[in-house]
Amino acid sequence: VVIGASLDLSGPGAGLGHAYLTGLELGIAKVNSGNGVPPRNGCFELMYKDNRGSPRLDNQAILDLVNSEKAGIVVGSFLGTSTATYLGLLGVPEVGLSTLQSTFAPKGFPNTYPMTASMESQAFVIAKTLKKEKVTSVGLVTTNDAPSRQGAAHFASLSSAGGFPITGRATVSPSGSGASAALAQVRATHPKVLVVLDDSGAVASVLSARAALGWTVPVIAGPTATQAGVLSKIGATTKGVSVVVPTGAVAGTGPASAGPLSFRKRLLAALGTSSLQGSIIPYAQTYDAMTMMGNAANGSMGITATDVTTFLQNANFVGVLASYTYTSGAHTGISASEQTVVSLNTLSNGLLAPAPVAKKKAAH
């Protein structure tokens, strides 16, 4: 069974693309070590193309993988979502690495199975945390791309009702250009917390600009902030920064708490290193994708889109990062209940640590 993947391996997101590739290789090895998939105990075989971060190249790569290489399953960030719709019409199962909300809707993308948390669900978890902490005002910085705009719109709808109005907001480019001006603009409105909704790595420029301004406002960002490429750019400027991440990326709190530790061990061995700079999240996303597809194939005795859909919508898959949710009404992927907010400073060797539980004072 050919697994076709379109990844950015030499463009602006090359670090992330290579992490995805490593996760795919580990997941495929796991599936194949268990005698492959029915009906003939076939193996998963990976074929991938470098899209260099270009929507045009991504579209063509996916089409070539299906039409020429006869990929039975496609993995991609779907930089051009029209291609995902086209594959849905063909009946090809698609693993989605995008946070774009529309790709989570079976009506438009019936055979797309997201392995991420949508930007809207991230915004919901952040809003819930702000309300719990009784934050009275926030500043909002977003990336000028579709997922971030969708997340910002959802967050704005939650802010007033939650009692934390947005005092100032600004937009930066996906490359991070304009971060200094954006931060200065938002800072002038004196928010109590800064929220960064970004899916492209621009959060590195935002956090660097915050440090350059000498601004110590607490920050809540998405899982992008845990990537190695982002951390290498921001250095020691993680103080006061929290991140919303899948529970499986937090040591001891996931649906199968031993899973992340076991996965990290295999990942370190595959990379030939003793420690990770960033989190396990991108590696585990594609690893979970392959083991989930192998599980679906074995459970349904087939690998067609109909086989996969029937199985996944009736038996949620528990992976390293989360218990993934798919129903006929919504292919949620990593749900809000499978996400948590933790301090970025707790990231150590790929995993984060949960916040300590405050002890109640004894009554006298």
Secondary structure, 3 states (H helix, E strand, C coil): CEEEEEECCCCCCHHHHHHHHHHHHHHHHHHHHCCCECCCCECCEEEEEECCCCHHHHHHHHHHHHHCCCCCEEEECCCCHHHHHHHHHHCCCEEECCCCHHHHCCCCCCCEEECCCCHHHHHHHHHHHHHHCCCCCEEEEEECCHHHHHHHHHHHHHHHHHCCCEEEEEEECCCCCCHHHHHHHHHCCCCCEEEEECCCCCHHHHHHHHHHCCCCCCEEECHHHHCHHHHHHHCCCCCCEEEEEEHHHECCCCCCCHHHHHHHHHHHHHHCCCCCCCCCHHHHHHHHHHHHHHHHHHHHCCCCHHHHHHHHCCCCEECCCCEEECCCCCCCECCHHHEEEEEHHHCECCEECCCCCCCCCCCC
